[in-house]
Amino acid sequence: MNIVILGAGLMGRLLACQLARAGHAVELFDAGGPDALNSAARAAAAMLAPLAESAITETSVVQMGVHGLQRWPALLAQLDEPVFFQQQGTLILWHRQDVAQAERFTRQLDATCLALPDLPAAQRLDAAGVAQLEPSLGTRFTQGLYLPSEGQLDNHQLLDALLHQLQGLGAKLNWHSPRAVGDFAPGQTGQPDWVFDCRGLGAREQWPALRGVRGEVIMLHAPEVRLTRPTRLIHPRYPIYIAPKQNGIFRIGATEIESDDLSPMSVRSTLELLSAAYSVDSGFAEARILDLVTQCRPALPDNLPVIRRLGKRVLQINGLYRHGFMIAPALLDVAMELFHTGSSALADRLSLSIQQAHD
Ligand SMILES: Cc1cc2nc3c(=O)[nH]c(=O)nc-3n(C[C@H](O)[C@H](O)[C@H](O)COP(=O)(O)OP(=O)(O)OC[C@H]3O[C@@H](n4cnc5c(N)ncnc54)[C@H](O)[C@@H]3O)c2cc1C
């Protein structure tokens, strides 16, 4: 079939590769360039942390995240280039004065594990337990939590590997070419058979409920920091995460601001993020700042993802919010079921909303 995909961020590239590998003629349109600098996907920390995120999201998203963790290794194995993927858990830390907040967080995670008994539970750590997991931290943190099943990947490597595979498969890639769904009449002569709309926030004009949630990430080169897994700090004002990638690269982020402001990072955010990171590991003092990135996450009013049908041959996938990498494999698998059979048993199992748009 001839398939048009709008948006070559996370969802668009994943879908395009899947469909091109299956032998379909795929044409992609993106408002930006191949570097994906316009996308939330490029800015992200790409942690795959369904249990940690259960403190702020619903069970369905946690289930999609569990599905994602199982599916990523197979999806990455289909690519021609290696993409860093790690599943060595998440470490949660807090300073002594924030113990009450940490207890609340722990109770939320315990409730998630009661609701989803297959999810490996959070393990409570004492100072020795923290030091054993991350020796470079020593025994400065007297308590922590370890979420053993969680992971992360390198989003920059993933976006590049997907791009190169699409080029190799002969997909037609149109950069700096914004399009809307209405520009196509799928099924009609000379038109694509199907259109997939994966424009994230770029779909807002036709989907007014979409909003941007600003996030800020600092990319550091910190060869002296020996943290080996995503580490989150529970903190009343700066609840940061530190995601160590390969070769001494770290992504540090936290901020969630209800705004679609894409202006550069503020001094306050930069100071807060860096001081909080330094409070976890003083090795960050000598780090080099490689990039300060701001971008908006595409979110719907309930912060849940949606697949929306627009007629018989248009699928819109959006609202991935702060969980895109965690849930993208689930959305991909559901979209492929809908494409092949018109229905999705997986969507029912994961309580993923399939909506019908009336326009
Ligand atoms: C700071 C930050 C940190 C994050 N951290 C994590 C994390 O740790 N874990 C996690 O799972 N998720 C994380 N996310 C969320 C994740 O990045 C997003 O959920 C995901 O990228 C959304 O994917 P998408 O394909 O819908 O949109 P995007 O990745 O934003 O891609 C949309 C694409 O559509 C293109 N486009 C826009 N308008 C048009 C148009 N008119 N025509 C054609 N193309 C168009 C854009 O140029 C862009 O390339 C984070 C996001 C941010 C911003």
The ligand as an SDF file (V2000), in Angstrom:
LIG
                    3D

 53 58  0  0  0  0  0  0  0  0999 V2000
   12.0590   17.3560   28.1220 C   0  0  0  0  0  0  0  0  0  0  0  0
   11.3770   16.0650   27.7810 C   0  0  0  0  0  0  0  0  0  0  0  0
   11.7540   14.8980   28.4470 C   0  0  0  0  0  0  0  0  0  0  0  0
   11.1200   13.6860   28.1360 C   0  0  0  0  0  0  0  0  0  0  0  0
   11.5250   12.5440   28.7570 N   0  0  0  0  0  0  0  0  0  0  0  0
   10.9140   11.3590   28.4760 C   0  0  0  0  0  0  0  0  0  0  0  0
   11.3230   10.1640   29.1150 C   0  0  0  0  0  0  0  0  0  0  0  0
   12.2680   10.1460   29.9120 O   0  0  0  0  0  0  0  0  0  0  0  0
   10.6540    9.0140   28.8160 N   0  0  0  0  0  0  0  0  0  0  0  0
    9.6260    8.9880   27.9230 C   0  0  0  0  0  0  0  0  0  0  0  0
    9.0590    7.9090   27.7090 O   0  0  0  0  0  0  0  0  0  0  0  0
    9.2190   10.1100   27.3020 N   0  0  0  0  0  0  0  0  0  0  0  0
    9.8410   11.2870   27.5580 C   0  0  0  0  0  0  0  0  0  0  0  0
    9.4360   12.4340   26.9330 N   0  0  0  0  0  0  0  0  0  0  0  0
    8.2360   12.3970   26.0910 C   0  0  0  0  0  0  0  0  0  0  0  0
    8.4970   12.0020   24.6440 C   0  0  0  0  0  0  0  0  0  0  0  0
    9.6020   12.6800   24.1330 O   0  0  0  0  0  0  0  0  0  0  0  0
    7.2420   12.3290   23.8210 C   0  0  0  0  0  0  0  0  0  0  0  0
    6.1240   11.7470   24.4380 O   0  0  0  0  0  0  0  0  0  0  0  0
    7.3480   11.8170   22.3990 C   0  0  0  0  0  0  0  0  0  0  0  0
    8.4850   12.3240   21.7660 O   0  0  0  0  0  0  0  0  0  0  0  0
    6.1030   12.1710   21.5900 C   0  0  0  0  0  0  0  0  0  0  0  0
    6.2650   11.5610   20.3290 O   0  0  0  0  0  0  0  0  0  0  0  0
    5.4870   12.0730   19.0490 P   0  0  0  0  0  0  0  0  0  0  0  0
    6.0180   11.2920   17.8960 O   0  0  0  0  0  0  0  0  0  0  0  0
    4.0290   12.0900   19.3100 O   0  0  0  0  0  0  0  0  0  0  0  0
    5.9010   13.6210   18.9080 O   0  0  0  0  0  0  0  0  0  0  0  0
    7.3160   14.2410   18.5610 P   0  0  0  0  0  0  0  0  0  0  0  0
    8.4150   13.3440   18.9810 O   0  0  0  0  0  0  0  0  0  0  0  0
    7.3030   15.6280   19.0910 O   0  0  0  0  0  0  0  0  0  0  0  0
    7.3210   14.2980   16.9540 O   0  0  0  0  0  0  0  0  0  0  0  0
    6.4060   15.0980   16.2420 C   0  0  0  0  0  0  0  0  0  0  0  0
    7.0130   15.4210   14.8770 C   0  0  0  0  0  0  0  0  0  0  0  0
    6.0000   16.0200   14.0670 O   0  0  0  0  0  0  0  0  0  0  0  0
    6.5870   17.0440   13.3000 C   0  0  0  0  0  0  0  0  0  0  0  0
    5.5410   17.9780   12.8680 N   0  0  0  0  0  0  0  0  0  0  0  0
    4.9240   18.9460   13.5890 C   0  0  0  0  0  0  0  0  0  0  0  0
    3.9990   19.5750   12.8200 N   0  0  0  0  0  0  0  0  0  0  0  0
    4.0400   18.9950   11.5930 C   0  0  0  0  0  0  0  0  0  0  0  0
    3.3200   19.1840   10.3740 C   0  0  0  0  0  0  0  0  0  0  0  0
    2.3610   20.1170   10.2510 N   0  0  0  0  0  0  0  0  0  0  0  0
    3.6110   18.3830    9.3260 N   0  0  0  0  0  0  0  0  0  0  0  0
    4.5910   17.4320    9.4190 C   0  0  0  0  0  0  0  0  0  0  0  0
    5.2910   17.2340   10.5430 N   0  0  0  0  0  0  0  0  0  0  0  0
    5.0200   17.9820   11.6130 C   0  0  0  0  0  0  0  0  0  0  0  0
    7.6150   17.6560   14.2260 C   0  0  0  0  0  0  0  0  0  0  0  0
    8.6220   18.3560   13.4770 O   0  0  0  0  0  0  0  0  0  0  0  0
    8.1660   16.4150   14.9300 C   0  0  0  0  0  0  0  0  0  0  0  0
    9.2840   15.8900   14.2440 O   0  0  0  0  0  0  0  0  0  0  0  0
   10.0650   13.6520   27.1740 C   0  0  0  0  0  0  0  0  0  0  0  0
    9.7180   14.8240   26.4980 C   0  0  0  0  0  0  0  0  0  0  0  0
   10.3800   16.0200   26.7990 C   0  0  0  0  0  0  0  0  0  0  0  0
    9.9940   17.2640   26.0330 C   0  0  0  0  0  0  0  0  0  0  0  0
  1  2  1  0
  2  3  1  0
  2 52  2  0
  3  4  2  0
  4  5  1  0
  4 50  1  0
  5  6  2  0
  6  7  1  0
  6 13  1  0
  7  8  2  0
  7  9  1  0
  9 10  1  0
 10 11  2  0
 10 12  1  0
 12 13  2  0
 13 14  1  0
 14 15  1  0
 14 50  1  0
 15 16  1  0
 16 17  1  0
 16 18  1  0
 18 19  1  0
 18 20  1  0
 20 21  1  0
 20 22  1  0
 22 23  1  0
 23 24  1  0
 24 25  2  0
 24 26  1  0
 24 27  1  0
 27 28  1  0
 28 29  2  0
 28 30  1  0
 28 31  1  0
 31 32  1  0
 32 33  1  0
 33 34  1  0
 33 48  1  0
 34 35  1  0
 35 36  1  0
 35 46  1  0
 36 37  1  0
 36 45  1  0
 37 38  2  0
 38 39  1  0
 39 40  1  0
 39 45  2  0
 40 41  1  0
 40 42  2  0
 42 43  1  0
 43 44  2  0
 44 45  1  0
 46 47  1  0
 46 48  1  0
 48 49  1  0
 50 51  2  0
 51 52  1  0
 52 53  1  0
M  END
$$$$
